[in-house]
Amino acid sequence: MIEYYKKHSSREPFHQVERPTDDAWVHLGAPSAEELQNLITAYDLDEAIVHDVLDKNELSRSEFSKGVQYVFMRPAMRTRSGEVKTRPFLAILHPKVYITIATSTAVTANDIAVTGDKFKVATAKRSGMLLASISTIVGGYEQLLQNTDEYIGSIRKKLRSHEVGNRDFVHFVTIEDNLNEYQTCLRDTLAVIERLRDNTHGLFTPREVETIEDVILYVRQLLSAVSSLMQTINSIRNAYSTIANNTLNQRMKLLTALTVLIALPNVFYGMYGMNVPLPFQQEAWMYPAIVVFTFLVILLVYSVAKRFKVF
């Protein structure tokens, strides 16, 4: 679906128009092959470059061809299963219009418009619109990282009360895959932004270059956050393994102690259960005497074991 937006000044909001005009913003969401071809024909775009946006494995990169700047990025979105998927997003700085092509709903026209309002940029300022688009995509990663951080924090709290289950650790595998995806895409995005910062084709003003520097710092901070979350997951896994081993050791010591203490009475009960003559076996007081004696032996063994920290 193709949409056209216009914003004449930084103070007014974006409004949708029916027909494309110069200095407009053209947004194509979930493009079909026909819509993509019509867009290429209308603005004389590089067909080979534009068609790359349909490749779901296309990496972030920056291209300049015939006076037009093409910037590929990969916005991320979370699926219902908790996995993160990234799909190509193409921003085009055409001499007449600004064009965005989104192959997923990870970034919508409304998302970019909200950021554009914060940046106070008009559609005629195409370089500013590009920075707004980049900031929108990078901001999406920040939100996903915050959600991941909150989930890991909840697991950390569960760990203190021993409520962590196997399902949580299975989910950690998904989280680690997501973090690896974040890291890869953010690194590629960082390389693209650093290339734009060089301003080889003079597309950006000095103030916009400063904004690019801020975005670069922002992406580096997100990469640091990804590394920190990975380390936290490893720490939780190691802590849980240590706790599980310690709990198992305590239970084994308890079972060993119970086995020893239960075995002691059986020695005497088995002895007087044999079909051979034994001392005092005919006496009426012998049974309670054996019971008392075995309890005393158990108490003595328990005291000696505690004294030497056997259990």
C-alpha positions in Angstrom: 0.0 0.0 0.0 1.4 3.3 -1.1 0.8 6.5 0.9 1.8 10.2 0.5 2.5 12.6 3.3 3.2 16.2 3.4 4.5 18.6 6.1 5.3 22.1 5.0 6.9 23.4 8.2 8.4 21.9 11.4 5.4 23.1 13.5 2.5 21.5 11.7 1.7 17.8 11.8 2.1 15.3 9.0 -1.0 15.1 6.8 -1.8 12.5 4.2 -2.3 13.7 0.6 -3.9 11.9 -2.3 -1.3 12.6 -5.0 2.5 12.8 -4.9 4.0 16.2 -5.1 7.6 17.5 -4.9 9.1 17.5 -1.4 6.5 14.9 -0.2 7.1 11.7 1.7 6.2 8.5 -0.1 5.7 5.5 2.1 5.2 2.0 0.6 4.2 -0.7 3.1 4.2 -4.4 2.3 5.0 -3.7 -1.3 3.9 -5.9 -4.1 6.0 -6.4 -7.2 3.7 -4.2 -9.2 3.7 -1.3 -6.7 7.5 -1.5 -6.5 7.9 -1.4 -10.2 5.5 1.6 -10.5 7.6 3.5 -7.9 10.8 2.7 -9.7 9.4 4.0 -13.0 7.8 7.1 -11.4 11.1 8.3 -9.8 13.7 6.7 -12.1 15.2 4.6 -9.3 17.9 2.0 -9.6 15.8 -1.1 -10.2 18.5 -3.6 -9.0 19.0 -1.8 -5.7 15.3 -1.2 -5.0 14.4 -4.9 -5.7 16.9 -5.9 -3.0 14.4 -4.8 -0.4 12.3 -7.9 -1.2 15.1 -10.2 -0.2 14.3 -11.0 3.4 18.0 -11.7 4.1 19.2 -8.4 2.8 21.7 -6.8 5.2 21.9 -3.1 6.2 23.9 -1.1 3.8 24.2 2.3 2.1 24.3 2.8 -1.7 24.6 6.0 -3.8 23.5 5.8 -7.5 22.7 8.5 -10.0 22.3 11.2 -7.4 20.0 9.1 -5.1 21.0 7.8 -1.7 19.7 4.4 -0.7 19.9 3.2 2.9 18.9 -0.3 3.9 18.2 -1.2 7.5 16.6 -4.1 9.4 13.9 -3.0 12.0 13.0 -5.7 14.5 9.7 -7.0 15.8 8.7 -9.7 18.3 6.4 -12.5 17.2 3.7 -14.2 19.4 6.1 -17.0 20.2 8.6 -14.5 21.6 11.1 -14.8 18.8 12.4 -11.6 17.1 12.2 -11.2 13.3 13.9 -8.6 11.2 13.0 -7.6 7.7 14.6 -5.1 5.3 13.6 -1.4 5.3 14.7 0.9 2.5 14.9 4.7 2.8 15.6 6.7 -0.4 16.8 10.3 -0.5 15.5 11.3 -4.0 16.2 14.9 -5.2 12.4 15.5 -5.3 10.9 13.3 -2.6 11.7 11.1 0.4 10.7 7.5 0.0 10.5 4.7 2.5 9.7 1.0 1.7 8.8 -1.2 4.7 8.5 -5.0 4.2 7.1 -5.6 7.7 5.0 -3.8 10.3 8.0 -3.4 12.6 8.1 0.3 11.5 5.0 2.1 10.2 4.5 5.5 8.6 2.9 6.6 11.9 6.0 5.6 13.9 8.3 7.7 11.6 5.8 10.6 11.7 5.9 10.6 15.5 9.7 10.8 15.5 9.6 13.3 12.7 7.4 15.6 14.9 9.9 15.2 17.7 12.8 16.1 15.4 10.7 19.1 14.1 11.5 18.2 10.5 9.4 18.9 7.4 9.1 16.5 4.5 11.1 18.9 2.3 14.1 18.2 4.5 14.8 14.8 3.2 18.0 14.3 5.1 16.2 15.1 8.3 13.5 12.6 7.4 16.2 9.9 7.0 17.6 10.7 10.4 14.0 10.4 11.8 13.6 7.0 10.2 16.9 5.7 11.5 16.1 7.0 15.0 12.7 5.2 14.8 14.3 1.9 13.9 17.0 2.2 16.6 14.4 3.2 19.1 12.5 0.0 18.4 15.5 -2.0 19.4 15.7 0.0 22.6 12.1 -0.9 23.5 12.7 -4.6 22.7 15.9 -4.6 24.9 13.9 -3.0 27.8 11.3 -5.7 27.6 14.1 -8.3 27.6 15.7 -6.7 30.6 12.4 -6.7 32.5 11.9 -10.4 31.8 15.5 -11.3 32.9 14.9 -9.2 36.0 11.8 -11.2 36.8 13.8 -14.5 36.4 16.5 -13.1 38.7 13.8 -12.5 41.4 12.4 -16.0 40.9 15.9 -17.4 41.4 16.0 -16.0 45.0 12.9 -18.0 45.9 13.9 -21.1 43.9 10.8 -20.7 41.6 12.7 -20.9 38.4 11.5 -23.7 36.2 12.9 -25.6 33.2 10.5 -23.6 30.9 12.3 -20.4 31.9 15.7 -21.8 30.9 14.3 -23.1 27.7 13.0 -19.5 27.1 16.6 -18.3 27.7 17.6 -20.0 24.5 15.1 -17.9 22.6 16.3 -14.8 24.4 19.9 -15.5 23.5 18.9 -16.0 19.9 17.1 -12.6 20.0 20.1 -10.9 21.6 22.4 -12.3 18.9 20.0 -10.9 16.3 19.9 -7.5 18.0 23.7 -7.5 18.1 24.2 -8.4 14.5 21.6 -5.9 13.2 22.8 -3.1 15.4 26.4 -3.6 14.3 25.4 -3.5 10.7 23.3 -0.4 11.3 26.2 1.3 13.1 28.4 0.7 10.1 25.8 2.3 7.8 25.4 5.3 10.1 29.1 5.8 10.4 29.3 5.8 6.6 26.6 8.4 6.4 28.5 10.5 8.9 31.3 10.8 6.5 28.9 12.9 4.4 30.7 12.0 1.2 28.0 13.3 -1.1 27.2 16.4 1.0 23.7 15.3 1.9 23.8 16.5 5.5 24.3 19.9 7.2 26.9 20.2 10.0 24.1 20.1 12.6 22.7 16.9 11.1 26.2 15.4 11.2 26.1 16.2 14.9 22.8 14.4 15.2 24.3 11.4 13.4 27.1 11.4 16.0 24.5 11.2 18.7 22.7 8.3 17.0 26.1 6.5 16.7 26.6 6.9 20.4 23.0 5.7 21.0 23.6 2.6 19.0 26.9 1.8 20.8 25.1 2.1 24.1 22.5 -0.4 22.9 25.3 -2.8 21.8 26.7 -2.4 25.3 23.3 -3.2 26.8 23.0 -6.3 24.6 26.4 -7.5 25.9 25.4 -6.8 29.4 22.1 -8.8 29.0 24.0 -11.8 27.6 26.4 -11.7 30.5 23.4 -11.5 32.9 21.8 -14.6 31.3 25.1 -16.5 31.7 25.4 -15.4 35.3 21.8 -16.6 36.1 22.4 -19.9 34.4 25.7 -20.4 36.4 24.0 -19.3 39.6 21.1 -21.7 39.1 23.5 -24.6 38.3 25.4 -23.8 41.5 22.2 -23.7 43.6 20.9 -26.9 42.0 24.2 -28.7 42.8 24.3 -27.4 46.3 20.6 -28.4 46.9 21.4 -31.9 45.5 24.4 -32.2 47.8 22.3 -31.2 50.8 19.6 -33.7 50.0 22.2 -36.5 49.4 23.7 -35.7 52.8 20.3 -35.9 54.5 19.4 -39.2 52.8 22.8 -40.6 53.8 22.3 -39.5 57.4 18.8 -41.0 57.5 20.1 -44.2 56.0 22.8 -44.6 58.7 20.5 -43.7 61.6 17.8 -46.1 60.4 20.3 -48.9 59.8 21.5 -48.8 63.5 18.3 -50.1 65.1 18.1 -52.9 62.5 21.4 -54.2 63.8 20.0 -55.0 67.2 16.5 -55.9 66.0 18.0 -58.3 63.5 20.3 -59.8 66.2 17.4 -60.6 68.5 15.3 -61.9 65.6 17.7 -64.8 65.0 16.7 -68.2 66.0 19.6 -68.8 68.4 19.9 -68.4 72.2 20.8 -64.8 73.2 21.4 -63.2 76.6 18.3 -62.0 78.5 16.0 -63.0 75.6 13.6 -64.5 78.1 13.4 -61.4 80.3 10.3 -59.2 80.0 12.2 -56.0 80.3 14.6 -56.8 77.4 12.5 -55.4 74.6 12.1 -51.9 76.1 15.8 -52.0 77.0 16.8 -52.7 73.4 14.5 -49.8 72.2 16.1 -47.4 74.7 19.6 -48.6 73.9 19.1 -48.1 70.1 17.8 -44.6 70.6 20.8 -43.8 72.7 23.1 -45.2 70.1 21.3 -43.1 67.4 21.6 -40.0 69.5 25.3 -40.7 70.1 26.1 -41.3 66.4 24.1 -38.1 65.5 26.0 -36.0 68.1 29.4 -37.3 66.9 28.5 -36.7 63.3 27.4 -33.1 64.0 30.5 -32.5 66.0 32.7 -33.5 63.1 30.3 -31.8 60.6 29.7 -35.1 58.7 26.1 -33.9 58.1 
